[in-house]
Amino acid sequence: IQNVPEEEIAGIRTRRRHELIDFVKERLQQEWPVRGENPQNLVKALNRLNPDVLTIGFARRFATYKRAHLLFKNIERLSRIVNDPDRPVQFIFAGKAHPADEAGQALIAQIMEVSRREEFLGKVVFIENYNIDVAKHLIQGVDVWMNTPTRKMEASGTSGEKALMNGVLNFSVLDGWWAEGYREGAGWALSEEQTYENTAYQDELDAETIYTMLETEVCPDFYEGHKPGNNPVWIGHIRNSFALIAPHYTMRRQLDDYYRQYYYDLSERYHHLTENGGAGLEKLGQWVQRVASSWPDIRAVSFRCRDSTNAPLQMGQECVFEVDVFMAGLQAEEIGVEVVFGHKVNDKVQELSSVKAMEPTAFKDGVATYSARLVLEGSGVYDYAFRAFPKNAGKERGKGSRLLKWL
């Protein structure tokens, strides 16, 4: 992609945008008369839709957590953005709400109501009857794909992945796939990761961030040098998007992961266990039986860690965790031990924050000592616990073992 001429990339993107706007105009001419819309408004919308203007798409299932209303929190500011004489923007919405989702249907009604206002005619458009054909035109033709879900609610966001493969830049909350996929210079992200309990405050904050980023980053980059979508800055974003993000979201990468992480290891393990007449399999079976018989007696004898009750630990400070485990006849190398940390809110662990593997450092009288050193990187209140699992070169945890014990 780095060797493809700028003019060729810009030409493809411009052609796709022109095709999209032609498609949208055709759909409006079909839909608006059926809805009984004002014919004068239809003419204005058709005249104002511009194939050479920055076009942003938002199309998906209209569930409330997708927050389709976010763009309309400040109507006056949005009007200034879409009607900027030097750097105008047009938004194309599409999608459906579940028949029983009245709140989602209300979001669609709100967008359609805004689209009828004089200042938004042809600037905010909603396409009805969302289907594969509409989706195809949108993910190929828009310049930017916007996604504004409530944080930690987005499972993936595959529409953004599809748009990515068409040279469309993503502008999204850091959630779902974009939390992993985002790269600076290859799209835009609402960097605020904290989720506030006050949803109204959260929406206001995110809406203002979107407006500001449109005004100071997205629009200036698209219109750089008075060459809409055809300048080194914008083409650079597209190149980075293809080079830095797209390879991680292909079927080839997925199959490679399956091969490297699962199929290859399983194949190697199979050959190892079955060679020499299955000697490895017989040995593994004996080990499994021995571990299973000893496992009920595995227990922690003592724990050692600095007491931070009266002297809180500081960020960047190293902390040592140790646990003595009665092995019930097993060797230290046959058991893996981890220290698990959880973030506490209101005296309850809300989520696991990290897991640290512990190493055996001593063995005496059937008791093994495991230790781990951890540098504290995050602030807050945390709790921790230790857990043990069988560990064997031929049968690692996660590949068949169902034994796990919290110490």
C-alpha positions as CSV (number, residue, x, y, z in Angstrom):
1,I,0.0,0.0,0.0
2,Q,2.9,2.3,0.6
3,N,3.9,2.0,-3.0
4,V,0.5,2.8,-4.5
5,P,0.4,6.4,-5.9
6,E,-1.6,8.9,-3.9
7,E,-3.6,9.8,-6.9
8,E,-4.7,6.2,-7.4
9,I,-5.8,5.9,-3.8
10,A,-7.6,9.2,-3.9
11,G,-9.2,8.3,-7.2
12,I,-10.7,5.1,-5.8
13,R,-12.0,6.7,-2.7
14,T,-13.5,9.7,-4.6
15,R,-15.2,7.3,-7.1
16,R,-16.7,5.3,-4.2
17,R,-18.0,8.5,-2.5
18,H,-19.6,9.7,-5.7
19,E,-21.3,6.3,-6.2
20,L,-22.6,6.4,-2.6
21,I,-24.0,9.9,-3.0
22,D,-25.8,8.9,-6.2
23,F,-27.2,5.8,-4.4
24,V,-28.3,8.0,-1.4
25,K,-30.1,10.5,-3.7
26,E,-31.9,7.6,-5.5
27,R,-33.0,6.2,-2.2
28,L,-34.3,9.6,-0.9
29,Q,-36.3,10.1,-4.1
30,Q,-37.9,6.7,-3.4
31,E,-38.5,7.0,0.3
32,W,-39.5,10.6,0.9
33,P,-42.6,10.7,-1.3
34,V,-43.8,7.5,0.3
35,R,-43.4,9.1,3.8
36,G,-45.2,12.2,2.6
37,E,-42.2,14.5,3.1
38,N,-42.3,18.1,2.0
39,P,-41.2,18.1,-1.8
40,Q,-39.3,21.3,-1.3
41,N,-37.2,19.7,1.4
42,L,-36.5,16.8,-0.8
43,V,-35.2,19.1,-3.6
44,K,-33.0,21.0,-1.1
45,A,-31.6,17.7,0.3
46,L,-30.8,16.4,-3.1
47,N,-29.1,19.7,-4.1
48,R,-27.1,19.9,-0.9
49,L,-25.8,16.3,-0.9
50,N,-22.3,16.8,-2.3
51,P,-20.0,14.0,-3.6
52,D,-16.9,16.1,-2.8
53,V,-17.7,16.7,0.9
54,L,-16.3,14.8,3.9
55,T,-18.9,12.0,4.4
56,I,-19.2,10.2,7.7
57,G,-21.3,7.0,8.1
58,F,-23.1,5.5,11.0
59,A,-25.0,2.3,10.3
60,R,-25.8,-0.5,12.6
61,R,-28.5,-2.0,14.9
62,F,-30.1,0.9,16.8
63,A,-29.7,-0.4,20.3
64,T,-29.5,2.4,22.9
65,Y,-26.0,1.5,24.1
66,K,-24.8,2.3,20.5
67,R,-25.6,6.0,21.4
68,A,-26.7,7.1,18.0
69,H,-28.0,10.3,19.7
70,L,-24.6,11.4,20.8
71,L,-23.9,13.5,17.7
72,F,-27.1,15.6,18.4
73,K,-26.3,16.6,22.0
74,N,-25.4,20.2,20.9
75,I,-27.4,21.0,17.8
76,E,-26.0,24.4,17.3
77,R,-22.4,23.2,17.3
78,L,-23.3,20.4,15.0
79,S,-24.9,22.9,12.6
80,R,-21.7,24.9,12.5
81,I,-19.7,21.8,11.7
82,V,-21.8,20.5,8.9
83,N,-22.4,24.0,7.4
84,D,-18.8,25.2,7.6
85,P,-18.2,27.0,4.3
86,D,-14.6,25.9,4.0
87,R,-14.8,22.4,5.6
88,P,-18.4,21.1,5.4
89,V,-19.4,17.6,6.6
90,Q,-22.4,15.3,5.8
91,F,-23.6,12.4,7.9
92,I,-25.4,9.4,6.5
93,F,-27.3,7.2,9.0
94,A,-28.9,3.8,8.5
95,G,-30.0,0.9,10.6
96,K,-32.9,-0.8,12.3
97,A,-34.2,-1.2,15.8
98,H,-35.7,-4.4,17.2
99,P,-39.5,-4.3,16.9
100,A,-39.8,-4.5,20.7
101,D,-37.1,-1.9,21.3
102,E,-39.1,1.3,21.6
103,A,-36.1,3.3,22.9
104,G,-34.1,2.3,19.8
105,Q,-37.0,3.3,17.5
106,A,-37.1,6.6,19.3
107,L,-33.5,7.2,18.4
108,I,-34.3,6.7,14.7
109,A,-37.2,9.1,15.0
110,Q,-35.0,11.7,16.6
111,I,-32.4,11.5,13.7
112,M,-35.1,11.7,11.1
113,E,-36.6,14.7,12.8
114,V,-33.2,16.5,12.9
115,S,-32.7,15.6,9.2
116,R,-35.9,17.6,8.3
117,R,-34.6,20.8,9.9
118,E,-33.6,23.5,7.4
119,E,-29.9,23.6,8.5
120,F,-29.6,19.9,8.3
121,L,-31.3,19.1,5.0
122,G,-28.8,17.1,2.9
123,K,-26.4,17.3,5.8
124,V,-27.9,14.6,8.0
125,V,-29.6,11.8,6.1
126,F,-31.2,8.7,7.3
127,I,-31.6,5.7,4.8
128,E,-34.6,3.5,5.6
129,N,-34.8,-0.3,5.2
130,Y,-31.2,-1.1,6.1
131,N,-30.0,-4.2,4.3
132,I,-26.9,-5.7,2.8
133,D,-27.1,-3.6,-0.3
134,V,-27.3,-0.4,1.8
135,A,-24.4,-1.6,4.0
136,K,-22.2,-2.4,1.0
137,H,-22.6,1.1,-0.4
138,L,-22.0,2.8,2.9
139,I,-18.9,0.9,4.0
140,Q,-17.4,1.4,0.5
141,G,-18.4,5.0,0.0
142,V,-18.0,7.0,3.3
143,D,-14.7,8.6,4.3
144,V,-15.1,7.9,8.0
145,W,-17.0,5.3,9.9
146,M,-18.3,6.5,13.3
147,N,-19.1,4.3,16.3
148,T,-20.0,5.7,19.7
149,P,-21.0,2.7,22.0
150,T,-21.1,2.9,25.7
151,R,-17.8,1.6,26.9
152,K,-17.5,-2.1,27.8
153,M,-20.8,-2.7,26.0
154,E,-19.4,-3.3,22.4
155,A,-18.7,-6.9,21.7
156,S,-16.8,-6.3,18.5
157,G,-18.0,-3.8,15.9
158,T,-17.5,-5.8,12.8
159,S,-18.9,-3.0,10.5
160,G,-15.8,-1.0,11.4
161,E,-13.6,-3.9,10.4
162,K,-15.4,-4.2,7.0
163,A,-15.1,-0.4,6.4
164,L,-11.4,-0.6,7.2
165,M,-10.9,-3.1,4.3
166,N,-12.4,-0.5,1.9
167,G,-10.0,2.3,2.8
168,V,-12.5,3.9,5.2
169,L,-11.0,5.5,8.4
170,N,-12.6,4.6,11.7
171,F,-13.5,7.2,14.4
172,S,-14.7,5.4,17.5
173,V,-14.8,5.0,21.2
174,L,-12.0,2.7,22.4
175,D,-14.2,-0.3,22.8
176,G,-14.8,-3.6,21.0
177,W,-12.4,-4.3,18.2
178,W,-11.2,-0.6,18.1
179,A,-9.7,-0.9,21.6
180,E,-7.2,-3.4,20.1
181,G,-7.1,-2.2,16.5
182,Y,-6.6,1.6,16.9
183,R,-3.3,3.0,15.9
184,E,-2.3,6.6,16.0
185,G,-2.3,8.1,12.6
186,A,-4.6,5.5,11.2
187,G,-8.0,6.8,12.4
188,W,-9.3,8.5,15.5
189,A,-10.3,7.4,19.0
190,L,-12.1,8.9,21.9
191,S,-9.2,8.3,24.3
192,E,-11.1,8.7,27.5
193,E,-11.4,5.1,28.9
194,Q,-13.1,5.8,32.2
195,T,-16.8,5.0,32.4
196,Y,-18.9,7.3,34.6
197,E,-21.9,6.2,36.5
198,N,-23.7,9.4,35.5
199,T,-24.6,8.6,31.9
200,A,-25.8,12.1,31.1
201,Y,-22.3,13.4,32.1
202,Q,-20.7,10.6,30.1
203,D,-22.7,11.5,27.0
204,E,-22.0,15.2,27.3
205,L,-18.3,14.6,27.7
206,D,-18.1,12.2,24.7
207,A,-20.2,14.5,22.5
208,E,-18.0,17.5,23.2
209,T,-14.9,15.3,22.5
210,I,-16.4,14.3,19.1
211,Y,-17.2,17.8,18.1
212,T,-13.7,19.0,19.0
213,M,-12.0,16.2,17.2
214,L,-14.1,16.8,14.1
215,E,-13.2,20.5,14.2
216,T,-9.5,20.2,15.0
217,E,-8.4,16.8,13.5
218,V,-10.8,15.0,11.1
219,C,-12.0,17.9,9.0
220,P,-8.6,19.7,8.8
221,D,-6.9,16.5,7.7
222,F,-9.5,15.8,5.0
223,Y,-9.4,19.3,3.6
224,E,-5.7,19.8,3.9
225,G,-4.3,22.0,1.2
226,H,-7.8,22.6,-0.2
227,K,-7.7,19.1,-1.8
228,P,-10.6,17.2,-0.2
229,G,-9.6,13.6,0.5
230,N,-6.7,14.0,-2.0
231,N,-3.8,15.2,0.0
232,P,-0.7,13.6,1.7
233,V,-2.1,13.8,5.2
234,W,-5.4,12.0,4.4
235,I,-3.9,9.5,2.1
236,G,-1.3,8.8,4.8
237,H,-4.0,7.9,7.2
238,I,-5.5,5.5,4.7
239,R,-2.1,3.9,4.1
240,N,-1.5,3.5,7.8
241,S,-4.9,2.0,8.3
242,F,-4.2,-0.6,5.7
243,A,-0.6,-1.3,6.8
244,L,-0.9,-1.2,10.6
245,I,-4.5,-2.4,11.2
246,A,-6.0,-4.4,8.3
247,P,-3.5,-7.3,8.5
248,H,-4.7,-8.1,12.0
249,Y,-8.3,-8.5,10.9
250,T,-8.1,-10.9,8.0
251,M,-9.1,-14.6,7.7
252,R,-5.5,-15.4,6.9
253,R,-4.4,-14.0,10.3
254,Q,-7.1,-15.9,12.0
255,L,-6.1,-19.2,10.4
256,D,-2.4,-18.5,11.1
257,D,-3.3,-18.0,14.8
258,Y,-5.3,-21.3,14.9
259,Y,-2.4,-23.1,13.3
260,R,0.4,-21.6,15.5
261,Q,-1.5,-21.6,18.8
262,Y,-3.6,-24.8,18.5
263,Y,-3.3,-27.1,15.6
264,Y,0.5,-27.2,15.4
265,D,1.0,-27.7,19.1
266,L,-1.7,-30.4,19.2
267,S,-0.2,-32.2,16.2
268,E,3.3,-32.1,17.9
269,R,1.8,-33.4,21.1
270,Y,0.0,-36.2,19.3
271,H,3.2,-37.4,17.6
272,H,5.1,-37.1,20.9
273,L,2.6,-39.2,22.8
274,T,2.1,-41.9,20.2
275,E,5.7,-42.5,19.2
276,N,7.6,-45.6,20.5
277,G,4.4,-47.5,20.8
278,G,2.6,-44.9,22.8
279,A,5.1,-44.8,25.6
280,G,4.5,-41.1,26.1
281,L,0.8,-41.6,26.4
282,E,1.2,-44.3,29.0
283,K,3.6,-42.1,31.0
284,L,1.2,-39.2,30.9
285,G,-1.7,-41.4,32.0
286,Q,0.3,-42.4,35.1
287,W,1.1,-38.8,35.9
288,V,-2.6,-37.8,35.6
289,Q,-3.6,-40.5,38.0
290,R,-0.9,-39.6,40.5
291,V,-1.8,-35.9,40.4
292,A,-5.6,-36.7,40.7
293,S,-5.0,-38.8,43.8
294,S,-2.7,-36.1,45.4
295,W,-4.8,-33.1,44.4
296,P,-7.3,-33.1,47.3
297,D,-4.4,-32.8,49.8
298,I,-2.7,-29.9,48.1
299,R,-3.0,-26.8,50.4
300,A,-1.3,-23.6,51.3
301,V,0.8,-23.6,54.5
302,S,1.6,-19.9,54.7
303,F,1.6,-16.7,52.8
304,R,4.0,-13.7,52.9
305,C,3.4,-10.3,51.5
306,R,4.0,-6.8,52.8
307,D,1.0,-5.6,54.9
308,S,-0.1,-2.3,53.2
309,T,-3.0,-1.7,55.7
310,N,-1.0,1.0,57.6
311,A,1.6,1.8,55.0
312,P,0.1,1.9,51.5
313,L,2.3,0.8,48.6
314,Q,3.5,3.4,46.1
315,M,3.3,3.2,42.3
316,G,6.6,1.9,40.9
317,Q,7.4,0.1,44.1
318,E,8.3,-3.6,43.9
319,C,6.4,-6.0,46.0
320,V,7.3,-9.7,46.7
321,F,4.6,-12.4,47.1
322,E,5.4,-15.8,48.6
323,V,3.3,-18.8,49.3
324,D,4.3,-22.2,50.9
325,V,2.4,-25.1,49.5
326,F,2.1,-28.6,50.9
327,M,2.7,-30.8,47.8
328,A,1.2,-34.1,48.9
329,G,4.0,-36.1,47.3
330,L,4.3,-34.0,44.1
331,Q,7.3,-32.1,43.0
332,A,7.5,-28.3,42.8
333,E,7.7,-28.4,39.0
334,E,4.5,-30.4,38.7
335,I,2.4,-27.6,40.1
336,G,2.0,-24.1,38.7
337,V,1.1,-21.3,41.0
338,E,-0.2,-17.8,40.2
339,V,-1.1,-14.7,42.2
340,V,-4.2,-13.1,40.8
341,F,-5.1,-9.4,41.4
342,G,-8.5,-7.9,41.4
343,H,-9.5,-4.2,41.5
344,K,-11.8,-3.4,44.4
345,V,-14.7,-0.9,44.3
346,N,-16.8,-0.4,47.4
347,D,-15.0,-3.2,49.1
348,K,-15.8,-5.7,46.3
349,V,-13.6,-7.1,43.6
350,Q,-15.2,-5.8,40.4
351,E,-12.8,-7.3,37.8
352,L,-9.5,-9.2,37.6
353,S,-6.7,-6.8,36.7
354,S,-3.7,-9.0,36.3
355,V,-2.2,-12.5,36.8
356,K,1.4,-13.1,37.7
357,A,3.1,-16.5,37.4
358,M,5.1,-17.6,40.5
359,E,8.3,-19.5,40.4
360,P,9.4,-22.3,42.8
361,T,12.3,-21.1,44.9
362,A,12.6,-23.7,47.6
363,F,11.5,-27.2,48.5
364,K,11.9,-28.8,52.0
365,D,10.0,-31.6,53.8
366,G,7.3,-31.9,51.1
367,V,6.6,-28.1,51.1
368,A,7.4,-25.9,48.1
369,T,7.9,-22.2,48.2
370,Y,6.7,-20.1,45.3
371,S,7.5,-16.4,44.8
372,A,6.8,-13.6,42.4
373,R,8.0,-10.0,42.2
374,L,5.6,-7.4,40.9
375,V,6.2,-3.7,40.2
376,L,3.0,-1.7,41.0
377,E,1.9,0.2,38.0
378,G,-1.7,1.3,38.8
379,S,-3.3,3.2,41.6
380,G,-6.4,2.0,43.5
381,V,-7.4,-0.6,46.0
382,Y,-6.6,-4.2,45.1
383,D,-7.1,-7.7,46.6
384,Y,-5.1,-10.8,45.6
385,A,-5.4,-14.5,45.9
386,F,-3.2,-17.5,44.9
387,R,-4.3,-20.4,42.7
388,A,-2.6,-23.7,41.8
389,F,-3.0,-26.0,38.8
390,P,-1.2,-29.2,37.5
391,K,1.8,-28.5,35.3
392,N,3.4,-31.0,33.0
393,A,5.5,-30.7,29.8
394,G,3.0,-33.1,28.2
395,K,-0.1,-31.7,29.7
396,E,-0.1,-28.0,30.3
397,R,-3.0,-26.2,32.0
398,G,-5.5,-25.1,29.5
399,K,-5.0,-28.2,27.3
400,G,-7.2,-30.7,29.0
401,S,-6.7,-30.2,32.8
402,R,-9.8,-29.4,34.8
403,L,-8.0,-29.2,38.1
404,L,-7.7,-25.7,39.7
405,K,-7.4,-24.9,43.3
406,W,-7.6,-21.5,45.1
407,L,-5.1,-21.6,47.9
